[in-house]
Amino acid sequence: MAHDDDNEYGWKADQLRAPGGMEMYTDQIKGIFRDHRDDFRALANDLQGELKFNPPAGDNGMQAAYHAWKTARLLHQMEGHAQAIITLAAKLRATHHAVYVELPKRRAEKAEAKALEKAGQGAAVARSAGNVNDLVRRMVEHAGQAGQGDQAGPPAVPAQPAHPPVFDMFKTGTGQ
């Protein structure tokens, strides 16, 4: 059998992907199967009543009720399947909306927020560097005002001991 791109109602995948296409399709499917569901239910109830009161020859009351139920049960199952299609059409619409409408929006918002955060971090780094430069400048000015001489740069940092004070506890009594 050859692959046919058209279905009975003429829908194609590109039509479903068009804006509003999936909504129109699922509304159409739900409408069709609501009608079928209601027809199956009404027909099942009507048939069961008819068969119960017009049983086949030789059926007693219990047998007539059983045979009527057994026959109408299949129409009730068809009603259940039609309801399942209606439910699945609603899920199809919701899933399509979540994946193909909402997800790209959330991704775009996340990318925009990330770009803004990145731009904000760059500004924060620039502000931090400016603050450090300002702090060094003030320290130099303060050192000059305190009479520490005419140093051109920041005050000298005292030399660190050769070993941290924590190692003092390991000193031996050999002249240290």
Buried (B, 14 or more C-beta within 10 A) or exposed (E): EEEEEEEEEEBEEEEBEEEEBBEEBBEEBBEBBBEBBEBBBEBBBEBBEEBBEEBEEEBEEEEBBBBBBEBBEEBBEBBEBBBEBBEBBEEBBEEBEEEEEEEEEEEEEEEEEEEEEEEEEEEEEEEEEEEEEEEEEEEBEEBEEEEEEEEEEEEEEEEEEEEEEEEEEEEEEEEE
